[in-house]
Amino acid sequence: MTTETLQHRAHEWLGRVVEDTATGRTGTLRAIAPDTDNPRPLAWLAPVGGGREWTTAPAALAEPAPDTAC
């Protein structure tokens, strides 16, 4: 499948740890894409170290910590 098929959207923070200000949780931003039941885009986050993925509104994302990868 292509990203167009999945309706994923580009976002500069993909793969970065961000805060979900709606819940206060932090996680890795995995995708900006609609859910199957709702066409509006959601932010898909996964907990650092593993666990159950969750969704939030993209507007609820707080700027990630600085990227320290070399």
Residue frames relative to the residue before (quaternion, step in Angstrom):
aa qw qx qy qz dx dy dz
M 1.0000 0.0000 0.0000 0.0000 0.00 0.00 0.00
T 0.3456 -0.7112 0.5691 0.2257 3.52 -1.16 0.58
T 0.6389 -0.5219 0.3832 0.4154 3.55 -1.24 0.30
E 0.5892 0.5644 -0.3799 0.4358 3.60 1.11 -0.51
T 0.6286 0.5337 -0.3303 0.4593 3.58 1.05 -0.75
L 0.7252 0.4214 -0.2321 0.4926 3.56 0.99 -0.86
Q 0.3601 -0.7601 0.4582 0.2872 3.59 1.33 -0.17
H 0.2686 0.7597 -0.5402 0.2427 3.58 1.05 0.74
R 0.2368 -0.7653 0.5834 0.1338 3.53 -1.16 0.63
A 0.5244 -0.6192 0.4820 0.3305 3.53 -1.14 0.63
H 0.0754 0.7671 -0.6358 0.0413 3.57 -1.17 0.64
E 0.5097 -0.6913 0.4246 0.2865 3.57 -0.84 0.96
W 0.7021 0.4638 -0.2721 0.4668 3.63 1.15 -0.39
L 0.3432 0.7395 -0.5161 0.2627 3.64 1.17 0.15
G 0.8036 0.2472 -0.2138 0.4974 3.54 -0.89 0.99
R 0.6319 0.5213 -0.3233 0.4738 3.59 1.29 -0.09
V 0.4796 -0.6289 0.5222 0.3191 3.56 -1.23 0.49
V 0.0041 -0.7980 0.5993 -0.0639 3.55 -0.75 1.14
E 0.4313 -0.6588 0.5383 0.3003 3.55 -1.30 0.22
D 0.2867 -0.6912 0.6376 0.1832 3.52 -1.15 0.80
T 0.2685 -0.8118 0.4970 0.1481 3.58 -0.15 1.26
A 0.5694 0.5925 -0.3842 0.4209 3.61 1.21 -0.31
T 0.7965 0.2571 -0.1227 0.5333 3.58 1.09 -0.70
G 0.4356 -0.6944 0.4594 0.3420 3.59 1.20 -0.45
R 0.5263 0.6277 -0.4076 0.4035 3.59 1.28 0.04
T 0.2443 -0.7295 0.6101 0.1895 3.54 -1.28 0.36
G 0.1269 0.7869 -0.5954 0.1012 3.52 -1.13 0.69
T 0.5810 -0.5644 0.4575 0.3669 3.52 -1.34 0.18
L 0.3906 -0.7077 0.5412 0.2317 3.56 -0.84 1.02
R 0.1759 -0.8262 0.5324 0.0550 3.56 -0.45 1.24
A 0.8026 -0.1118 0.1195 0.5737 3.61 0.99 -0.77
I 0.1879 -0.6725 0.6898 0.1916 3.48 -1.44 0.27
A 0.3001 0.7434 -0.5243 0.2870 3.56 -0.30 1.28
P 0.5432 -0.6091 0.4503 0.3621 3.59 -1.15 0.45
D 0.4619 -0.6039 0.5602 0.3289 3.52 -1.32 0.36
T 0.6495 -0.5405 0.3533 0.4015 3.59 -1.15 0.40
D 0.7302 0.4344 -0.2397 0.4696 3.60 1.07 -0.66
N 0.7771 0.2521 -0.1195 0.5641 3.58 1.23 -0.32
P 0.3781 -0.7685 0.4657 0.2225 3.63 -0.63 1.02
R 0.5560 0.6017 -0.4238 0.3864 3.64 1.13 -0.29
P 0.5101 -0.6678 0.4385 0.3186 3.60 -0.96 0.76
L 0.1457 -0.7567 0.6336 0.0690 3.52 -1.18 0.74
A 0.4040 -0.6490 0.5744 0.2927 3.55 -1.27 0.40
W 0.1944 -0.7702 0.6018 0.0827 3.57 -0.84 1.05
L 0.0351 -0.8163 0.5750 -0.0421 3.56 -0.64 1.19
A 0.1771 -0.7541 0.6238 0.1037 3.54 -1.21 0.66
P 0.5136 -0.6475 0.4560 0.3302 3.60 -0.92 0.81
V 0.5261 -0.6015 0.4926 0.3445 3.56 -1.11 0.70
G 0.7952 0.2607 -0.2104 0.5055 3.58 -0.81 0.97
G 0.6521 -0.5327 0.3088 0.4423 3.58 1.25 0.07
G 0.4239 0.6756 -0.5307 0.2866 3.52 -1.29 0.37
R 0.7132 -0.4628 0.3339 0.4070 3.50 -1.33 -0.11
E 0.4418 -0.6938 0.5180 0.2348 3.54 -0.89 1.07
W 0.0614 -0.7834 0.6160 0.0559 3.58 -1.19 0.52
T 0.3462 -0.7244 0.5574 0.2113 3.55 -1.31 0.27
T 0.0042 -0.7616 0.6481 0.0032 3.50 -1.32 0.50
A 0.6164 -0.5126 0.4226 0.4227 3.57 -1.26 0.15
P 0.5491 -0.6191 0.4357 0.3540 3.63 -0.93 0.77
A 0.6258 0.5487 -0.3406 0.4374 3.61 1.07 -0.64
A 0.6298 0.5442 -0.3298 0.4455 3.62 1.22 -0.35
L 0.5332 0.6277 -0.4140 0.3877 3.61 1.23 -0.05
A 0.2285 -0.7494 0.6072 0.1323 3.53 -1.01 0.92
E 0.6628 -0.5311 0.3548 0.3907 3.53 -1.15 0.67
P 0.4620 -0.7101 0.4621 0.2622 3.56 -0.86 0.93
A 0.6191 -0.4873 0.4475 0.4231 3.52 -1.34 0.23
P 0.6467 -0.5186 0.3711 0.4185 3.61 -1.14 0.45
D 0.4419 -0.6701 0.5332 0.2671 3.54 -1.10 0.79
T 0.1226 -0.8289 0.5446 0.0357 3.56 -0.54 1.19
A 0.3792 0.7269 -0.4921 0.2926 3.61 1.27 0.21
C 0.4138 -0.7159 0.5099 0.2373 3.56 -1.03 0.82
